[in-house]
Amino acid sequence: MNESLLHVGKHGPRGYGWKEIRMIASQFFTSVKMHQIFPIVYERIQTLASVIEMSLGKDHVLDIYKYTGVMIIIPAIGANWSPDYWLDPVKFEPERFLNYDPNPLTWLPFGIGPRSCVEMKLAEIEMKTTLVELLKRFRFDVHEKSQSTLKFRVSSVVMQPKDGVLLKITKRN
């Protein structure tokens, strides 16, 4: 991400090149896809049942009881890491988000259905703006004391690195 940002500054103090911002955002979205912060999605059974029927078609039979109002949990990371939906799902490949419109059932950072995040677009704009501003002012590198391979633990609904991540943050000139 640091390298992508070097091209952002050439558009003036407040001007960003859309191509560069898209590249930075795609790297961020790839990180979220690979290591989703909230690895589960809560959904009401009525919505889920209709989505499953719509996506699977008539050739699949699911042994699911449709009790009205029952809360179920879907492990979203299962779809994010599935080779059925993504080529090389565990490979860090930001370019996949540049010209790709994923099936909404395979990319769930804000949920799906009537209870999905109503402020999704605002959140995306704020994330991109904040990320660009931070990367414009600081360089972020993984500290040499950090482990090269992340191991995760899930506490409640939030996925966290087991041993944390040490960063070396340097102010840009």
C-alpha positions as CSV (number, residue, x, y, z in Angstrom):
1,M,0.0,0.0,0.0
2,N,2.9,2.3,0.8
3,E,4.1,2.0,-2.8
4,S,0.7,2.7,-4.3
5,L,0.5,5.9,-2.3
6,L,3.6,7.4,-3.8
7,H,1.6,8.2,-7.0
8,V,-1.3,9.8,-5.1
9,G,0.6,12.9,-4.1
10,K,1.3,14.0,-7.7
11,H,-2.3,15.3,-8.0
12,G,-1.8,18.2,-5.6
13,P,-2.4,18.6,-1.9
14,R,-6.0,17.5,-1.9
15,G,-6.3,15.9,-5.4
16,Y,-6.1,12.2,-5.6
17,G,-5.9,10.1,-8.7
18,W,-9.0,7.8,-8.8
19,K,-6.8,5.0,-10.2
20,E,-4.4,5.2,-7.3
21,I,-7.2,5.4,-4.7
22,R,-8.9,2.3,-6.3
23,M,-5.6,0.4,-6.1
24,I,-5.2,1.3,-2.4
25,A,-8.8,0.4,-1.7
26,S,-8.5,-2.9,-3.5
27,Q,-5.6,-3.8,-1.3
28,F,-7.6,-2.9,1.7
29,F,-10.6,-5.0,0.5
30,T,-8.3,-7.9,-0.2
31,S,-7.1,-7.8,3.4
32,V,-10.7,-7.7,4.7
33,K,-11.6,-10.6,2.4
34,M,-8.7,-12.7,3.7
35,H,-8.9,-11.8,7.3
36,Q,-12.4,-10.5,7.9
37,I,-12.8,-8.5,11.1
38,F,-16.3,-9.9,11.8
39,P,-16.1,-13.5,10.5
40,I,-19.8,-14.2,11.0
41,V,-23.0,-12.6,9.7
42,Y,-26.2,-12.7,11.6
43,E,-29.4,-13.0,9.5
44,R,-33.0,-13.8,10.1
45,I,-34.1,-17.2,8.8
46,Q,-36.7,-15.8,6.4
47,T,-34.2,-13.8,4.4
48,L,-31.6,-16.5,4.4
49,A,-34.0,-19.2,3.2
50,S,-35.0,-17.1,0.2
51,V,-31.4,-16.2,-0.6
52,I,-30.4,-19.9,-0.4
53,E,-33.3,-20.9,-2.7
54,M,-32.4,-18.1,-5.1
55,S,-28.7,-19.0,-5.3
56,L,-28.9,-22.8,-5.3
57,G,-31.8,-23.3,-7.7
58,K,-33.9,-26.4,-7.8
59,D,-31.1,-29.0,-8.1
60,H,-30.0,-28.7,-4.5
61,V,-31.8,-30.0,-1.5
62,L,-31.0,-28.4,1.9
63,D,-32.2,-29.9,5.2
64,I,-33.0,-26.6,6.8
65,Y,-36.0,-25.9,9.0
66,K,-37.5,-22.5,8.4
67,Y,-38.6,-21.3,11.8
68,T,-39.9,-17.7,11.7
69,G,-37.7,-15.2,13.6
70,V,-34.9,-17.7,14.5
71,M,-31.5,-16.1,14.5
72,I,-28.8,-18.1,12.6
73,I,-25.1,-17.6,12.1
74,I,-23.3,-17.8,8.8
75,P,-19.5,-18.0,8.7
76,A,-18.8,-15.4,6.1
77,I,-15.1,-16.3,6.0
78,G,-16.2,-19.7,4.4
79,A,-17.4,-17.8,1.3
80,N,-14.4,-15.5,1.3
81,W,-11.9,-18.4,1.3
82,S,-13.9,-20.7,-1.0
83,P,-12.3,-21.8,-4.3
84,D,-15.8,-22.2,-5.6
85,Y,-16.2,-18.4,-5.8
86,W,-12.6,-17.1,-5.9
87,L,-9.6,-18.0,-7.9
88,D,-6.7,-18.6,-5.5
89,P,-8.8,-17.5,-2.5
90,V,-6.0,-17.3,0.1
91,K,-3.6,-15.5,-2.2
92,F,-3.2,-11.7,-1.5
93,E,-4.3,-10.4,-4.9
94,P,-5.7,-6.8,-4.7
95,E,-6.2,-6.6,-8.5
96,R,-9.2,-9.0,-8.2
97,F,-11.3,-6.0,-6.9
98,L,-10.3,-3.6,-9.6
99,N,-12.6,-4.9,-12.4
100,Y,-14.6,-7.5,-10.5
101,D,-18.2,-7.4,-9.4
102,P,-18.4,-10.3,-7.0
103,N,-21.6,-12.3,-6.4
104,P,-23.2,-10.5,-3.4
105,L,-23.4,-13.8,-1.6
106,T,-19.6,-14.3,-1.7
107,W,-18.5,-10.9,-0.4
108,L,-20.3,-9.9,2.8
109,P,-18.3,-7.1,4.5
110,F,-21.5,-5.2,5.4
111,G,-24.0,-8.1,5.5
112,I,-26.8,-8.8,3.2
113,G,-30.6,-8.5,3.1
114,P,-32.9,-6.0,4.9
115,R,-30.6,-5.8,8.0
116,S,-27.4,-5.1,6.1
117,C,-25.5,-1.9,6.9
118,V,-27.5,1.1,5.7
119,E,-24.4,3.3,5.8
120,M,-22.3,1.0,3.6
121,K,-21.5,3.6,0.9
122,L,-20.6,6.3,3.5
123,A,-18.5,3.7,5.4
124,E,-16.6,2.8,2.1
125,I,-16.0,6.5,1.4
126,E,-14.8,7.2,4.9
127,M,-12.5,4.1,4.9
128,K,-10.9,5.1,1.6
129,T,-10.5,8.8,2.6
130,T,-9.1,7.9,6.0
131,L,-6.7,5.2,4.5
132,V,-5.4,7.6,1.9
133,E,-4.9,10.4,4.4
134,L,-3.1,8.1,6.9
135,L,-0.9,6.6,4.1
136,K,-0.1,10.1,2.7
137,R,1.2,11.2,6.1
138,F,2.8,8.0,7.5
139,R,4.6,4.9,6.2
140,F,3.4,1.7,7.9
141,D,5.7,-1.3,8.0
142,V,5.4,-4.6,9.8
143,H,7.9,-4.5,12.7
144,E,10.7,-7.1,12.6
145,K,9.5,-8.5,15.9
146,S,6.1,-9.4,14.4
147,Q,5.4,-12.9,13.3
148,S,5.5,-13.5,9.5
149,T,2.4,-15.7,9.6
150,L,-0.7,-14.5,11.4
151,K,-2.7,-16.8,13.6
152,F,-6.2,-15.7,14.5
153,R,-8.5,-16.1,17.4
154,V,-12.2,-15.3,17.5
155,S,-13.4,-13.7,20.7
156,S,-17.1,-13.1,20.5
157,V,-17.8,-12.0,16.9
158,V,-14.5,-10.1,16.3
159,M,-11.6,-11.9,14.7
160,Q,-8.2,-10.8,16.0
161,P,-4.5,-11.7,15.5
162,K,-3.6,-14.1,18.2
163,D,-0.4,-12.4,19.2
164,G,-1.2,-8.9,17.8
165,V,0.6,-7.1,15.0
166,L,3.5,-4.8,15.7
167,L,3.8,-1.9,13.3
168,K,6.6,0.5,12.7
169,I,5.0,3.9,11.8
170,T,7.2,6.6,10.2
171,K,6.1,10.1,9.5
172,R,6.5,11.0,5.8
173,N,8.4,14.2,4.9
